[in-house]
Amino acid sequence: MLSGLSIMTKDRSRITPISVRLEPGWKKTLERIAKEDRRSASAWAEKVLIDHMKAQGFSPDETSEE
């Protein structure tokens, strides 16, 4: 699943971190796929999650300030 690099957001300083727990096998798979895509595991997970939400018709909720 190699794809071109894209900018997810204009201001990366506004990114809010989240934590995800994975079984060890899934983590290794995530790391392998991310490496094949020349991304960090975190950047790959962010891209896939955002792509999935967009495909489902969701958009960022810009009204919430955390």
PDB file of N, CA, C and O in Angstrom:
ATOM      1  N   MET A   1       0.832  -1.183   0.000  1.00  0.00           N
ATOM      2  CA  MET A   1       0.000   0.000   0.000  1.00  0.00           C
ATOM      3  C   MET A   1       0.872   1.241   0.000  1.00  0.00           C
ATOM      4  O   MET A   1       0.806   2.053   0.922  1.00  0.00           O
ATOM      5  N   LEU A   2       1.673   1.385  -1.011  1.00  0.00           N
ATOM      6  CA  LEU A   2       2.517   2.559  -1.131  1.00  0.00           C
ATOM      7  C   LEU A   2       1.713   3.696  -1.717  1.00  0.00           C
ATOM      8  O   LEU A   2       0.962   3.513  -2.675  1.00  0.00           O
ATOM      9  N   SER A   3       1.872   4.853  -1.145  1.00  0.00           N
ATOM     10  CA  SER A   3       1.157   6.009  -1.653  1.00  0.00           C
ATOM     11  C   SER A   3       2.025   7.236  -1.500  1.00  0.00           C
ATOM     12  O   SER A   3       2.987   7.236  -0.731  1.00  0.00           O
ATOM     13  N   GLY A   4       1.689   8.273  -2.225  1.00  0.00           N
ATOM     14  CA  GLY A   4       2.437   9.511  -2.143  1.00  0.00           C
ATOM     15  C   GLY A   4       2.226  10.203  -0.810  1.00  0.00           C
ATOM     16  O   GLY A   4       1.212   9.999  -0.142  1.00  0.00           O
ATOM     17  N   LEU A   5       3.184  11.014  -0.436  1.00  0.00           N
ATOM     18  CA  LEU A   5       3.064  11.756   0.804  1.00  0.00           C
ATOM     19  C   LEU A   5       2.061  12.878   0.631  1.00  0.00           C
ATOM     20  O   LEU A   5       2.017  13.531  -0.412  1.00  0.00           O
ATOM     21  N   SER A   6       1.271  13.092   1.637  1.00  0.00           N
ATOM     22  CA  SER A   6       0.325  14.206   1.603  1.00  0.00           C
ATOM     23  C   SER A   6       0.327  14.895   2.950  1.00  0.00           C
ATOM     24  O   SER A   6       0.646  14.285   3.970  1.00  0.00           O
ATOM     25  N   ILE A   7      -0.022  16.141   2.950  1.00  0.00           N
ATOM     26  CA  ILE A   7      -0.078  16.904   4.193  1.00  0.00           C
ATOM     27  C   ILE A   7      -1.475  16.752   4.771  1.00  0.00           C
ATOM     28  O   ILE A   7      -2.461  17.110   4.126  1.00  0.00           O
ATOM     29  N   MET A   8      -1.561  16.220   5.988  1.00  0.00           N
ATOM     30  CA  MET A   8      -2.844  15.982   6.627  1.00  0.00           C
ATOM     31  C   MET A   8      -3.447  17.270   7.165  1.00  0.00           C
ATOM     32  O   MET A   8      -4.661  17.466   7.106  1.00  0.00           O
ATOM     33  N   THR A   9      -2.619  18.128   7.677  1.00  0.00           N
ATOM     34  CA  THR A   9      -3.097  19.368   8.262  1.00  0.00           C
ATOM     35  C   THR A   9      -2.050  20.446   8.030  1.00  0.00           C
ATOM     36  O   THR A   9      -0.861  20.147   7.918  1.00  0.00           O
ATOM     37  N   LYS A  10      -2.481  21.677   7.960  1.00  0.00           N
ATOM     38  CA  LYS A  10      -1.549  22.761   7.694  1.00  0.00           C
ATOM     39  C   LYS A  10      -0.679  23.067   8.903  1.00  0.00           C
ATOM     40  O   LYS A  10       0.492  23.410   8.740  1.00  0.00           O
ATOM     41  N   ASP A  11      -1.212  22.952  10.095  1.00  0.00           N
ATOM     42  CA  ASP A  11      -0.504  23.320  11.310  1.00  0.00           C
ATOM     43  C   ASP A  11      -0.359  22.092  12.207  1.00  0.00           C
ATOM     44  O   ASP A  11      -1.250  21.803  13.005  1.00  0.00           O
ATOM     45  N   ARG A  12       0.748  21.371  12.084  1.00  0.00           N
ATOM     46  CA  ARG A  12       0.945  20.142  12.848  1.00  0.00           C
ATOM     47  C   ARG A  12       1.045  20.416  14.351  1.00  0.00           C
ATOM     48  O   ARG A  12       0.906  19.487  15.147  1.00  0.00           O
ATOM     49  N   SER A  13       1.283  21.665  14.759  1.00  0.00           N
ATOM     50  CA  SER A  13       1.362  21.979  16.187  1.00  0.00           C
ATOM     51  C   SER A  13      -0.011  21.871  16.855  1.00  0.00           C
ATOM     52  O   SER A  13      -0.095  21.849  18.083  1.00  0.00           O
ATOM     53  N   ARG A  14      -1.082  21.804  16.068  1.00  0.00           N
ATOM     54  CA  ARG A  14      -2.438  21.690  16.618  1.00  0.00           C
ATOM     55  C   ARG A  14      -2.902  20.244  16.708  1.00  0.00           C
ATOM     56  O   ARG A  14      -4.057  19.991  17.049  1.00  0.00           O
ATOM     57  N   ILE A  15      -2.027  19.291  16.412  1.00  0.00           N
ATOM     58  CA  ILE A  15      -2.375  17.871  16.463  1.00  0.00           C
ATOM     59  C   ILE A  15      -2.556  17.448  17.917  1.00  0.00           C
ATOM     60  O   ILE A  15      -1.730  17.772  18.771  1.00  0.00           O
ATOM     61  N   THR A  16      -3.628  16.731  18.190  1.00  0.00           N
ATOM     62  CA  THR A  16      -3.890  16.210  19.528  1.00  0.00           C
ATOM     63  C   THR A  16      -3.526  14.727  19.547  1.00  0.00           C
ATOM     64  O   THR A  16      -4.088  13.952  18.772  1.00  0.00           O
ATOM     65  N   PRO A  17      -2.601  14.315  20.414  1.00  0.00           N
ATOM     66  CA  PRO A  17      -2.210  12.904  20.448  1.00  0.00           C
ATOM     67  C   PRO A  17      -3.315  12.019  21.039  1.00  0.00           C
ATOM     68  O   PRO A  17      -4.081  12.445  21.904  1.00  0.00           O
ATOM     69  N   ILE A  18      -3.374  10.785  20.550  1.00  0.00           N
ATOM     70  CA  ILE A  18      -4.257   9.776  21.128  1.00  0.00           C
ATOM     71  C   ILE A  18      -3.413   8.537  21.377  1.00  0.00           C
ATOM     72  O   ILE A  18      -2.309   8.408  20.846  1.00  0.00           O
ATOM     73  N   SER A  19      -3.925   7.648  22.169  1.00  0.00           N
ATOM     74  CA  SER A  19      -3.224   6.414  22.482  1.00  0.00           C
ATOM     75  C   SER A  19      -4.059   5.230  22.016  1.00  0.00           C
ATOM     76  O   SER A  19      -5.276   5.204  22.197  1.00  0.00           O
ATOM     77  N   VAL A  20      -3.393   4.257  21.416  1.00  0.00           N
ATOM     78  CA  VAL A  20      -4.081   3.066  20.920  1.00  0.00           C
ATOM     79  C   VAL A  20      -3.330   1.840  21.422  1.00  0.00           C
ATOM     80  O   VAL A  20      -2.100   1.796  21.379  1.00  0.00           O
ATOM     81  N   ARG A  21      -4.064   0.857  21.891  1.00  0.00           N
ATOM     82  CA  ARG A  21      -3.448  -0.389  22.331  1.00  0.00           C
ATOM     83  C   ARG A  21      -3.676  -1.456  21.266  1.00  0.00           C
ATOM     84  O   ARG A  21      -4.793  -1.637  20.779  1.00  0.00           O
ATOM     85  N   LEU A  22      -2.595  -2.164  20.910  1.00  0.00           N
ATOM     86  CA  LEU A  22      -2.670  -3.234  19.924  1.00  0.00           C
ATOM     87  C   LEU A  22      -2.002  -4.489  20.466  1.00  0.00           C
ATOM     88  O   LEU A  22      -1.052  -4.417  21.246  1.00  0.00           O
ATOM     89  N   GLU A  23      -2.501  -5.616  20.050  1.00  0.00           N
ATOM     90  CA  GLU A  23      -1.818  -6.868  20.365  1.00  0.00           C
ATOM     91  C   GLU A  23      -0.468  -6.827  19.649  1.00  0.00           C
ATOM     92  O   GLU A  23      -0.355  -6.197  18.598  1.00  0.00           O
ATOM     93  N   PRO A  24       0.555  -7.485  20.196  1.00  0.00           N
ATOM     94  CA  PRO A  24       1.899  -7.432  19.612  1.00  0.00           C
ATOM     95  C   PRO A  24       1.960  -7.777  18.127  1.00  0.00           C
ATOM     96  O   PRO A  24       2.697  -7.133  17.381  1.00  0.00           O
ATOM     97  N   GLY A  25       1.214  -8.762  17.690  1.00  0.00           N
ATOM     98  CA  GLY A  25       1.222  -9.128  16.271  1.00  0.00           C
ATOM     99  C   GLY A  25       0.711  -8.025  15.380  1.00  0.00           C
ATOM    100  O   GLY A  25       1.256  -7.791  14.301  1.00  0.00           O
ATOM    101  N   TRP A  26      -0.350  -7.331  15.825  1.00  0.00           N
ATOM    102  CA  TRP A  26      -0.890  -6.212  15.049  1.00  0.00           C
ATOM    103  C   TRP A  26       0.095  -5.050  15.015  1.00  0.00           C
ATOM    104  O   TRP A  26       0.232  -4.370  13.997  1.00  0.00           O
ATOM    105  N   LYS A  27       0.782  -4.827  16.138  1.00  0.00           N
ATOM    106  CA  LYS A  27       1.771  -3.741  16.175  1.00  0.00           C
ATOM    107  C   LYS A  27       2.898  -4.015  15.181  1.00  0.00           C
ATOM    108  O   LYS A  27       3.320  -3.117  14.453  1.00  0.00           O
ATOM    109  N   LYS A  28       3.379  -5.248  15.152  1.00  0.00           N
ATOM    110  CA  LYS A  28       4.437  -5.596  14.193  1.00  0.00           C
ATOM    111  C   LYS A  28       3.965  -5.415  12.761  1.00  0.00           C
ATOM    112  O   LYS A  28       4.716  -4.932  11.913  1.00  0.00           O
ATOM    113  N   THR A  29       2.723  -5.800  12.486  1.00  0.00           N
ATOM    114  CA  THR A  29       2.161  -5.624  11.146  1.00  0.00           C
ATOM    115  C   THR A  29       2.071  -4.146  10.806  1.00  0.00           C
ATOM    116  O   THR A  29       2.440  -3.743   9.703  1.00  0.00           O
ATOM    117  N   LEU A  30       1.589  -3.338  11.730  1.00  0.00           N
ATOM    118  CA  LEU A  30       1.505  -1.896  11.528  1.00  0.00           C
ATOM    119  C   LEU A  30       2.880  -1.322  11.213  1.00  0.00           C
ATOM    120  O   LEU A  30       3.020  -0.541  10.272  1.00  0.00           O
ATOM    121  N   GLU A  31       3.884  -1.695  11.978  1.00  0.00           N
ATOM    122  CA  GLU A  31       5.236  -1.179  11.769  1.00  0.00           C
ATOM    123  C   GLU A  31       5.792  -1.603  10.408  1.00  0.00           C
ATOM    124  O   GLU A  31       6.463  -0.817   9.740  1.00  0.00           O
ATOM    125  N   ARG A  32       5.514  -2.839  10.000  1.00  0.00           N
ATOM    126  CA  ARG A  32       5.998  -3.337   8.715  1.00  0.00           C
ATOM    127  C   ARG A  32       5.349  -2.571   7.552  1.00  0.00           C
ATOM    128  O   ARG A  32       6.030  -2.128   6.627  1.00  0.00           O
ATOM    129  N   ILE A  33       4.023  -2.427   7.621  1.00  0.00           N
ATOM    130  CA  ILE A  33       3.306  -1.725   6.553  1.00  0.00           C
ATOM    131  C   ILE A  33       3.749  -0.262   6.490  1.00  0.00           C
ATOM    132  O   ILE A  33       3.953   0.277   5.403  1.00  0.00           O
ATOM    133  N   ALA A  34       3.898   0.374   7.640  1.00  0.00           N
ATOM    134  CA  ALA A  34       4.324   1.780   7.675  1.00  0.00           C
ATOM    135  C   ALA A  34       5.714   1.926   7.056  1.00  0.00           C
ATOM    136  O   ALA A  34       5.966   2.866   6.303  1.00  0.00           O
ATOM    137  N   LYS A  35       6.595   1.013   7.368  1.00  0.00           N
ATOM    138  CA  LYS A  35       7.946   1.067   6.815  1.00  0.00           C
ATOM    139  C   LYS A  35       7.901   0.927   5.292  1.00  0.00           C
ATOM    140  O   LYS A  35       8.616   1.636   4.584  1.00  0.00           O
ATOM    141  N   GLU A  36       7.064   0.017   4.786  1.00  0.00           N
ATOM    142  CA  GLU A  36       6.912  -0.155   3.335  1.00  0.00           C
ATOM    143  C   GLU A  36       6.397   1.126   2.676  1.00  0.00           C
ATOM    144  O   GLU A  36       6.713   1.408   1.521  1.00  0.00           O
ATOM    145  N   ASP A  37       5.607   1.892   3.417  1.00  0.00           N
ATOM    146  CA  ASP A  37       5.021   3.138   2.926  1.00  0.00           C
ATOM    147  C   ASP A  37       5.904   4.347   3.250  1.00  0.00           C
ATOM    148  O   ASP A  37       5.528   5.491   2.997  1.00  0.00           O
ATOM    149  N   ARG A  38       7.069   4.076   3.808  1.00  0.00           N
ATOM    150  CA  ARG A  38       8.040   5.115   4.188  1.00  0.00           C
ATOM    151  C   ARG A  38       7.445   6.132   5.155  1.00  0.00           C
ATOM    152  O   ARG A  38       7.647   7.338   5.010  1.00  0.00           O
ATOM    153  N   ARG A  39       6.716   5.631   6.135  1.00  0.00           N
ATOM    154  CA  ARG A  39       6.115   6.479   7.175  1.00  0.00           C
ATOM    155  C   ARG A  39       6.419   5.878   8.539  1.00  0.00           C
ATOM    156  O   ARG A  39       6.785   4.708   8.652  1.00  0.00           O
ATOM    157  N   SER A  40       6.263   6.692   9.562  1.00  0.00           N
ATOM    158  CA  SER A  40       6.304   6.146  10.913  1.00  0.00           C
ATOM    159  C   SER A  40       4.990   5.400  11.140  1.00  0.00           C
ATOM    160  O   SER A  40       4.016   5.618  10.419  1.00  0.00           O
ATOM    161  N   ALA A  41       4.965   4.532  12.130  1.00  0.00           N
ATOM    162  CA  ALA A  41       3.733   3.808  12.450  1.00  0.00           C
ATOM    163  C   ALA A  41       2.627   4.798  12.812  1.00  0.00           C
ATOM    164  O   ALA A  41       1.473   4.619  12.423  1.00  0.00           O
ATOM    165  N   SER A  42       2.982   5.827  13.549  1.00  0.00           N
ATOM    166  CA  SER A  42       1.997   6.835  13.948  1.00  0.00           C
ATOM    167  C   SER A  42       1.439   7.582  12.735  1.00  0.00           C
ATOM    168  O   SER A  42       0.229   7.787  12.633  1.00  0.00           O
ATOM    169  N   ALA A  43       2.320   7.990  11.816  1.00  0.00           N
ATOM    170  CA  ALA A  43       1.870   8.722  10.623  1.00  0.00           C
ATOM    171  C   ALA A  43       1.003   7.830   9.737  1.00  0.00           C
ATOM    172  O   ALA A  43       0.023   8.297   9.157  1.00  0.00           O
ATOM    173  N   TRP A  44       1.358   6.553   9.630  1.00  0.00           N
ATOM    174  CA  TRP A  44       0.575   5.641   8.802  1.00  0.00           C
ATOM    175  C   TRP A  44      -0.806   5.428   9.413  1.00  0.00           C
ATOM    176  O   TRP A  44      -1.813   5.455   8.706  1.00  0.00           O
ATOM    177  N   ALA A  45      -0.851   5.215  10.729  1.00  0.00           N
ATOM    178  CA  ALA A  45      -2.141   5.017  11.404  1.00  0.00           C
ATOM    179  C   ALA A  45      -3.013   6.262  11.266  1.00  0.00           C
ATOM    180  O   ALA A  45      -4.219   6.146  11.052  1.00  0.00           O
ATOM    181  N   GLU A  46      -2.422   7.445  11.385  1.00  0.00           N
ATOM    182  CA  GLU A  46      -3.175   8.695  11.221  1.00  0.00           C
ATOM    183  C   GLU A  46      -3.769   8.776   9.821  1.00  0.00           C
ATOM    184  O   GLU A  46      -4.948   9.092   9.663  1.00  0.00           O
ATOM    185  N   LYS A  47      -2.949   8.488   8.793  1.00  0.00           N
ATOM    186  CA  LYS A  47      -3.416   8.548   7.415  1.00  0.00           C
ATOM    187  C   LYS A  47      -4.565   7.574   7.174  1.00  0.00           C
ATOM    188  O   LYS A  47      -5.583   7.950   6.593  1.00  0.00           O
ATOM    189  N   VAL A  48      -4.414   6.339   7.609  1.00  0.00           N
ATOM    190  CA  VAL A  48      -5.442   5.322   7.380  1.00  0.00           C
ATOM    191  C   VAL A  48      -6.735   5.679   8.111  1.00  0.00           C
ATOM    192  O   VAL A  48      -7.824   5.527   7.557  1.00  0.00           O
ATOM    193  N   LEU A  49      -6.622   6.146   9.339  1.00  0.00           N
ATOM    194  CA  LEU A  49      -7.802   6.522  10.110  1.00  0.00           C
ATOM    195  C   LEU A  49      -8.534   7.692   9.446  1.00  0.00           C
ATOM    196  O   LEU A  49      -9.757   7.663   9.306  1.00  0.00           O
ATOM    197  N   ILE A  50      -7.793   8.704   9.045  1.00  0.00           N
ATOM    198  CA  ILE A  50      -8.422   9.862   8.398  1.00  0.00           C
ATOM    199  C   ILE A  50      -9.032   9.465   7.054  1.00  0.00           C
ATOM    200  O   ILE A  50     -10.152   9.869   6.742  1.00  0.00           O
ATOM    201  N   ASP A  51      -8.304   8.675   6.256  1.00  0.00           N
ATOM    202  CA  ASP A  51      -8.851   8.214   4.973  1.00  0.00           C
ATOM    203  C   ASP A  51     -10.156   7.450   5.187  1.00  0.00           C
ATOM    204  O   ASP A  51     -11.115   7.632   4.436  1.00  0.00           O
ATOM    205  N   HIS A  52     -10.195   6.599   6.208  1.00  0.00           N
ATOM    206  CA  HIS A  52     -11.400   5.817   6.488  1.00  0.00           C
ATOM    207  C   HIS A  52     -12.559   6.731   6.901  1.00  0.00           C
ATOM    208  O   HIS A  52     -13.683   6.560   6.430  1.00  0.00           O
ATOM    209  N   MET A  53     -12.285   7.695   7.775  1.00  0.00           N
ATOM    210  CA  MET A  53     -13.347   8.601   8.206  1.00  0.00           C
ATOM    211  C   MET A  53     -13.883   9.418   7.028  1.00  0.00           C
ATOM    212  O   MET A  53     -15.092   9.618   6.910  1.00  0.00           O
ATOM    213  N   LYS A  54     -12.983   9.891   6.155  1.00  0.00           N
ATOM    214  CA  LYS A  54     -13.421  10.639   4.975  1.00  0.00           C
ATOM    215  C   LYS A  54     -14.269   9.761   4.065  1.00  0.00           C
ATOM    216  O   LYS A  54     -15.283  10.216   3.536  1.00  0.00           O
ATOM    217  N   ALA A  55     -13.864   8.504   3.875  1.00  0.00           N
ATOM    218  CA  ALA A  55     -14.611   7.579   3.023  1.00  0.00           C
ATOM    219  C   ALA A  55     -16.008   7.314   3.585  1.00  0.00           C
ATOM    220  O   ALA A  55     -16.931   6.995   2.835  1.00  0.00           O
ATOM    221  N   GLN A  56     -16.163   7.446   4.896  1.00  0.00           N
ATOM    222  CA  GLN A  56     -17.461   7.252   5.540  1.00  0.00           C
ATOM    223  C   GLN A  56     -18.289   8.537   5.565  1.00  0.00           C
ATOM    224  O   GLN A  56     -19.408   8.552   6.077  1.00  0.00           O
ATOM    225  N   GLY A  57     -17.730   9.613   5.007  1.00  0.00           N
ATOM    226  CA  GLY A  57     -18.462  10.873   4.925  1.00  0.00           C
ATOM    227  C   GLY A  57     -18.254  11.804   6.096  1.00  0.00           C
ATOM    228  O   GLY A  57     -18.961  12.804   6.216  1.00  0.00           O
ATOM    229  N   PHE A  58     -17.306  11.506   6.961  1.00  0.00           N
ATOM    230  CA  PHE A  58     -17.043  12.373   8.110  1.00  0.00           C
ATOM    231  C   PHE A  58     -16.035  13.449   7.736  1.00  0.00           C
ATOM    232  O   PHE A  58     -15.234  13.276   6.817  1.00  0.00           O
ATOM    233  N   SER A  59     -16.087  14.560   8.458  1.00  0.00           N
ATOM    234  CA  SER A  59     -15.121  15.641   8.302  1.00  0.00           C
ATOM    235  C   SER A  59     -14.715  16.108   9.694  1.00  0.00           C
ATOM    236  O   SER A  59     -15.404  15.825  10.674  1.00  0.00           O
ATOM    237  N   PRO A  60     -13.585  16.829   9.782  1.00  0.00           N
ATOM    238  CA  PRO A  60     -13.125  17.276  11.104  1.00  0.00           C
ATOM    239  C   PRO A  60     -14.138  18.187  11.778  1.00  0.00           C
ATOM    240  O   PRO A  60     -14.759  19.031  11.132  1.00  0.00           O
ATOM    241  N   ASP A  61     -14.297  18.011  13.069  1.00  0.00           N
ATOM    242  CA  ASP A  61     -15.145  18.890  13.871  1.00  0.00           C
ATOM    243  C   ASP A  61     -14.277  20.044  14.325  1.00  0.00           C
ATOM    244  O   ASP A  61     -13.552  19.930  15.313  1.00  0.00           O
ATOM    245  N   GLU A  62     -14.346  21.143  13.616  1.00  0.00           N
ATOM    246  CA  GLU A  62     -13.511  22.311  13.902  1.00  0.00           C
ATOM    247  C   GLU A  62     -14.045  23.138  15.060  1.00  0.00           C
ATOM    248  O   GLU A  62     -13.397  24.097  15.480  1.00  0.00           O
ATOM    249  N   THR A  63     -15.214  22.786  15.585  1.00  0.00           N
ATOM    250  CA  THR A  63     -15.812  23.598  16.646  1.00  0.00           C
ATOM    251  C   THR A  63     -15.279  23.256  18.020  1.00  0.00           C
ATOM    252  O   THR A  63     -15.390  24.070  18.937  1.00  0.00           O
ATOM    253  N   SER A  64     -14.699  22.068  18.193  1.00  0.00           N
ATOM    254  CA  SER A  64     -14.242  21.669  19.522  1.00  0.00           C
ATOM    255  C   SER A  64     -12.824  22.179  19.771  1.00  0.00           C
ATOM    256  O   SER A  64     -11.956  22.058  18.907  1.00  0.00           O
ATOM    257  N   GLU A  65     -12.601  22.729  20.916  1.00  0.00           N
ATOM    258  CA  GLU A  65     -11.289  23.208  21.346  1.00  0.00           C
ATOM    259  C   GLU A  65     -10.903  22.408  22.574  1.00  0.00           C
ATOM    260  O   GLU A  65     -11.502  22.561  23.638  1.00  0.00           O
ATOM    261  N   GLU A  66      -9.903  21.555  22.423  1.00  0.00           N
ATOM    262  CA  GLU A  66      -9.467  20.733  23.569  1.00  0.00           C
ATOM    263  C   GLU A  66      -8.167  21.199  24.120  1.00  0.00           C
ATOM    264  O   GLU A  66      -7.661  20.620  25.081  1.00  0.00           O
TER     265      GLU A  66
END
